[in-house]
Amino acid sequence: MQNCVRRKKNVTSNYVVTCKVYVFSVTNAERWMNNLDEQLHFEEIGPIVYRETLDHHNVVFHPENSTISYNSRRQLHFMSELNESGILNKTIIIPNTAVLAMAAKLQNSNSLVKWGYRAILSSSGDKVFVNTTIFNYLWNQTSPIIKSARKIVPFMVPLENIGALSVMYSDYNDRVNVRHGVQHGDNQFFMINSYRNRPTVPGYIPENGDCFASIVNSSEGALYQQNLDENSVIIYWRRTLCRAVPLYFERKVQRGPILGYEYVLPDSSYDRLTNVSEDCYKGQNDFLENGMTDMSKCYNGFPIAATSPHYYARNFTMANKISGMQPNREKHYSYTIAEPTLGIPIDQRARTQSNLVIPSLTGFSNDIQKFSNMILPMFWIEYHQNELPLRIINLIRIFNIVKDIQSYLPFVFYALFILLLLIALHKAWKIDSKYIQIPSVMIQEKCLQNNNNSELIKQ
């Protein structure tokens, strides 16, 4: 039996994390399909603002190897006071994710499979563009082709509801093991040892031939390694991104009473690696372009890739047939500012965009093949944590005060010890003196009494 001690059942983070979602709506679908417009135009709508809560439950300490295991659960809560009234009921026009994703997934299949797909699509009545509400797009998106395909080939369509946030958060309850204790050192404090009992990104199984997509020594973003410096590299893990990414030091930043170190995600983070065998995120079929990172392993094999929002810092060939992107560094880059001694994040923004990647399509209808070699923006998300609880701010202040005076503490403790010793000796001397004086007084009184008695006898 595993030697472990259960300490707490639940630990809820007090950090305030806002999740802002921006969706893309097509404005010229009919004109583009009729070849009147060369580019498919997308318009950003949002933000739709949620609060993300994180709690760690079923917490177990493992003293035999100085690790902690817990279940990490994230949930979203709609913040009506921060949203435009009725925003979830707004109608948007989007490429039909189900129709196009299934076609992309079946591109390398034989003609018989493609014929079956065409038959299912024809009977379903689905089109390549869909009118829907923002709420349905995020939380309750389905289509007739999904329902039909699940009856015939359920292994290909594991989910009926493909709402963007529903897919991301419906099963967000994962077992995590992290390191703690002096034996692991400052640079591994609270770093991930395993996720879902494996050292790799969920969906990557090296023993089955998959690339070793490691998440070891990464952090969920609630706490980073201690004693950070300008050479430290922060490795940030986010399951919704389907990978861990490194952040590098850029500058020192003052946030109120706290001095923080800012670490940023480089523009080249999603570029292809020179060693193809080590590039776990190059894509399942054709290699993705620099600036794209494959997420299909985390989303049932569907051709989804992450990029920076609005394709910031990149000019994709696959985006030549779309318009409407407005990249801006201040709005679209990712960073974290952490207190360097304790590794506590005091301000951080993680921004990423999800896209549907369509390869060159053959064997499908013309309206589907029109999407060949395109990357279609779906939505982008910003996670922002910029408010520390007062008790954590006070903890950082106290810790830094103690750190600044720690070189003087031995002298302070030595002086305090001498002072306490002198006080103790002084008290002991007073007690001894008291006991010495009492018998002396009594003897003097006894002598006086005897003298008085003698005088009375003589009289």
VEXSEPA-40786 format. One line per 5 residues: number of its first residue (from 1); for each residue x, y, z of C-alpha. Coordinates in steps of 0.2 Angstrom, whole numbers. Last residue first. Layout:
NUM	X/Y/Z ~ ... $
REM end
This chain:
459	68/224/439 ~ 82/212/434 ~ 69/200/426 ~ 61/214/416 ~ 79/219/409 $
454	82/201/404 ~ 65/200/394 ~ 70/216/385 ~ 86/209/380 ~ 79/193/374 $
449	66/202/363 ~ 80/213/355 ~ 90/197/351 ~ 75/189/343 ~ 71/204/332 $
444	89/204/327 ~ 89/185/323 ~ 72/187/313 ~ 80/201/303 ~ 95/191/299 $
439	84/176/294 ~ 74/186/281 ~ 89/195/273 ~ 97/179/266 ~ 81/173/258 $
434	78/190/250 ~ 96/191/243 ~ 94/174/235 ~ 78/180/227 ~ 86/196/221 $
429	101/186/214 ~ 89/174/204 ~ 80/189/196 ~ 96/197/191 ~ 103/181/184 $
424	87/179/173 ~ 87/197/167 ~ 106/194/163 ~ 102/178/153 ~ 87/187/144 $
419	98/201/139 ~ 112/189/133 ~ 100/179/123 ~ 93/194/115 ~ 110/200/110 $
414	114/183/102 ~ 96/183/93 ~ 100/200/86 ~ 117/196/81 ~ 111/180/72 $
409	97/190/64 ~ 108/203/55 ~ 110/193/39 ~ 91/189/40 ~ 87/208/39 $
404	82/209/20 ~ 74/191/20 ~ 63/195/35 ~ 57/211/27 ~ 54/201/11 $
399	44/188/20 ~ 33/201/29 ~ 29/210/13 ~ 26/193/3 ~ 14/188/17 $
394	5/204/17 ~ 2/203/-1 ~ -4/185/1 ~ -16/191/15 ~ -23/205/4 $
389	-28/193/-10 ~ -19/196/-26 ~ -27/204/-41 ~ -20/203/-58 ~ -25/186/-65 $
384	-30/187/-84 ~ -35/172/-95 ~ -37/178/-113 ~ -46/168/-125 ~ -48/167/-144 $
379	-61/161/-155 ~ -64/151/-171 ~ -51/157/-184 ~ -51/147/-200 ~ -34/141/-207 $
374	-36/137/-225 ~ -28/124/-237 ~ -45/118/-245 ~ -60/128/-239 ~ -67/128/-257 $
369	-67/109/-256 ~ -82/109/-245 ~ -93/119/-257 ~ -86/109/-271 ~ -92/92/-264 $
364	-79/80/-257 ~ -66/68/-265 ~ -51/80/-263 ~ -47/92/-249 ~ -30/101/-246 $
359	-29/103/-228 ~ -41/112/-217 ~ -35/119/-200 ~ -49/125/-188 ~ -42/138/-176 $
354	-41/141/-158 ~ -33/157/-152 ~ -22/160/-137 ~ -19/173/-123 ~ -12/169/-106 $
349	-11/185/-95 ~ -2/187/-79 ~ -1/198/-64 ~ 6/195/-46 ~ 12/177/-49 $
344	20/169/-33 ~ 37/162/-36 ~ 42/165/-18 ~ 58/175/-21 ~ 55/181/-38 $
339	37/189/-36 ~ 30/184/-53 ~ 24/194/-68 ~ 17/183/-82 ~ 16/186/-100 $
334	6/182/-116 ~ 5/193/-132 ~ -11/198/-140 ~ -18/215/-134 ~ -1/224/-132 $
329	6/216/-147 ~ -8/220/-159 ~ -14/209/-173 ~ -30/215/-182 ~ -37/200/-192 $
324	-52/204/-203 ~ -47/195/-219 ~ -46/177/-225 ~ -40/168/-241 ~ -21/172/-237 $
319	-23/163/-220 ~ -15/147/-225 ~ 1/156/-231 ~ 2/162/-213 ~ 10/179/-209 $
314	15/178/-190 ~ 19/190/-176 ~ 0/191/-171 ~ -11/178/-180 ~ -26/187/-173 $
309	-23/179/-156 ~ -7/169/-156 ~ -9/152/-163 ~ -17/136/-158 ~ -22/122/-170 $
304	-37/111/-172 ~ -38/97/-184 ~ -50/85/-174 ~ -41/70/-166 ~ -52/69/-151 $
299	-48/86/-145 ~ -32/84/-134 ~ -22/75/-147 ~ -28/88/-160 ~ -20/103/-152 $
294	-6/106/-165 ~ 4/122/-163 ~ 4/135/-176 ~ 17/149/-177 ~ 28/141/-190 $
289	17/132/-203 ~ 9/115/-199 ~ 17/100/-205 ~ 6/90/-217 ~ -3/75/-208 $
284	-4/75/-189 ~ 3/92/-184 ~ 20/99/-180 ~ 16/99/-161 ~ 27/85/-155 $
279	43/92/-163 ~ 56/81/-156 ~ 57/69/-171 ~ 57/85/-183 ~ 74/91/-176 $
274	75/108/-183 ~ 59/113/-172 ~ 44/121/-180 ~ 38/137/-173 ~ 25/139/-159 $
269	36/148/-147 ~ 44/159/-160 ~ 35/175/-154 ~ 42/172/-137 ~ 31/170/-122 $
264	35/183/-109 ~ 43/183/-91 ~ 41/199/-80 ~ 50/199/-64 ~ 41/207/-49 $
259	44/220/-36 ~ 30/222/-24 ~ 23/237/-15 ~ 12/242/-30 ~ 17/231/-45 $
254	35/236/-49 ~ 42/228/-65 ~ 59/220/-69 ~ 61/215/-87 ~ 61/202/-100 $
249	64/185/-93 ~ 58/170/-103 ~ 42/160/-104 ~ 42/142/-109 ~ 27/133/-116 $
244	18/117/-110 ~ 5/109/-122 ~ -13/106/-126 ~ -18/124/-125 ~ -34/120/-115 $
239	-23/109/-104 ~ -12/124/-99 ~ 6/121/-93 ~ 18/136/-91 ~ 37/133/-90 $
234	46/147/-82 ~ 64/149/-87 ~ 76/157/-75 ~ 91/167/-81 ~ 85/184/-75 $
229	82/177/-58 ~ 68/166/-49 ~ 71/161/-31 ~ 56/149/-30 ~ 48/140/-44 $
224	31/145/-50 ~ 13/145/-41 ~ -5/146/-48 ~ 1/145/-66 ~ -2/127/-69 $
219	17/124/-68 ~ 29/114/-78 ~ 44/103/-72 ~ 37/88/-81 ~ 25/92/-95 $
214	33/82/-108 ~ 27/79/-126 ~ 36/62/-129 ~ 31/60/-147 ~ 18/46/-150 $
209	23/28/-155 ~ 11/18/-144 ~ 24/18/-130 ~ 25/37/-131 ~ 7/40/-127 $
204	2/58/-131 ~ -17/60/-128 ~ -15/69/-111 ~ 2/79/-112 ~ 16/69/-105 $
199	23/64/-88 ~ 8/52/-84 ~ -3/49/-69 ~ -16/61/-76 ~ -3/74/-75 $
194	14/69/-68 ~ 29/78/-59 ~ 22/96/-60 ~ 33/109/-51 ~ 28/114/-34 $
189	46/118/-29 ~ 57/112/-44 ~ 69/127/-45 ~ 70/129/-26 ~ 77/112/-23 $
184	69/95/-24 ~ 76/88/-7 ~ 70/104/1 ~ 51/99/0 ~ 38/99/-13 $
179	35/91/-30 ~ 19/90/-39 ~ 7/76/-44 ~ -9/81/-53 ~ -26/71/-56 $
174	-37/80/-68 ~ -55/87/-67 ~ -59/98/-82 ~ -71/86/-90 ~ -84/98/-96 $
169	-72/112/-97 ~ -64/113/-114 ~ -77/103/-124 ~ -91/114/-116 ~ -81/130/-119 $
164	-81/127/-138 ~ -98/119/-140 ~ -95/102/-148 ~ -110/93/-140 ~ -112/76/-148 $
159	-95/70/-143 ~ -86/54/-147 ~ -88/56/-166 ~ -76/44/-175 ~ -79/30/-162 $
154	-98/32/-164 ~ -98/27/-183 ~ -116/24/-188 ~ -126/32/-174 ~ -113/45/-170 $
149	-112/50/-188 ~ -131/54/-189 ~ -130/65/-173 ~ -115/74/-179 ~ -122/77/-196 $
144	-138/84/-188 ~ -127/98/-179 ~ -122/102/-162 ~ -116/117/-152 ~ -122/119/-134 $
139	-109/129/-124 ~ -99/141/-134 ~ -107/141/-151 ~ -124/139/-142 ~ -121/154/-131 $
134	-115/165/-146 ~ -131/161/-155 ~ -131/151/-171 ~ -131/154/-190 ~ -121/140/-199 $
129	-110/139/-214 ~ -105/124/-223 ~ -122/117/-224 ~ -130/102/-215 ~ -145/93/-223 $
124	-142/78/-213 ~ -146/66/-228 ~ -133/74/-239 ~ -120/74/-225 ~ -122/56/-222 $
119	-121/52/-240 ~ -105/62/-242 ~ -97/54/-227 ~ -101/37/-234 ~ -93/42/-251 $
114	-78/48/-241 ~ -77/31/-233 ~ -78/22/-250 ~ -65/34/-258 ~ -52/29/-245 $
109	-47/39/-230 ~ -33/52/-231 ~ -45/67/-231 ~ -56/59/-217 ~ -51/71/-203 $
104	-52/86/-214 ~ -70/81/-219 ~ -75/78/-201 ~ -68/95/-196 ~ -77/104/-211 $
99	-94/97/-207 ~ -93/98/-188 ~ -86/116/-188 ~ -99/123/-199 ~ -90/139/-204 $
94	-98/153/-192 ~ -112/166/-194 ~ -116/174/-177 ~ -132/178/-168 ~ -132/188/-152 $
89	-141/179/-137 ~ -125/177/-127 ~ -122/196/-128 ~ -139/200/-121 ~ -133/214/-110 $
84	-115/218/-113 ~ -104/209/-100 ~ -95/214/-84 ~ -110/214/-72 ~ -116/197/-80 $
79	-101/188/-75 ~ -103/170/-81 ~ -94/157/-70 ~ -81/145/-78 ~ -75/130/-69 $
74	-57/123/-66 ~ -54/107/-56 ~ -36/100/-51 ~ -37/84/-42 ~ -23/82/-30 $
69	-6/73/-27 ~ 8/80/-17 ~ 26/75/-18 ~ 41/73/-5 ~ 46/55/-11 $
64	41/45/5 ~ 31/59/12 ~ 17/58/0 ~ 4/71/4 ~ -14/69/-3 $
59	-26/82/-8 ~ -43/75/-13 ~ -47/93/-20 ~ -38/107/-28 ~ -49/121/-33 $
54	-48/133/-48 ~ -61/146/-52 ~ -63/155/-69 ~ -73/171/-69 ~ -82/174/-86 $
49	-82/188/-98 ~ -89/187/-116 ~ -77/200/-125 ~ -83/201/-138 ~ -86/200/-156 $
44	-72/199/-169 ~ -77/200/-187 ~ -71/188/-200 ~ -70/191/-219 ~ -68/177/-232 $
39	-57/183/-245 ~ -59/183/-264 ~ -76/191/-263 ~ -89/188/-277 ~ -84/169/-279 $
34	-102/164/-275 ~ -96/156/-258 ~ -87/172/-254 ~ -103/183/-257 ~ -114/171/-247 $
29	-102/170/-232 ~ -98/189/-231 ~ -98/194/-213 ~ -91/179/-204 ~ -91/179/-185 $
24	-76/177/-174 ~ -78/174/-156 ~ -69/183/-142 ~ -68/175/-124 ~ -62/184/-109 $
19	-58/173/-94 ~ -55/182/-78 ~ -45/175/-64 ~ -47/181/-46 ~ -34/172/-35 $
14	-42/164/-19 ~ -38/146/-25 ~ -48/133/-16 ~ -40/119/-6 ~ -51/104/-3 $
9	-49/87/5 ~ -35/91/17 ~ -21/81/25 ~ -21/63/19 ~ -5/54/23 $
4	3/43/11 ~ 13/27/10 ~ 6/17/-4 ~ 0/0/0 $
REM end
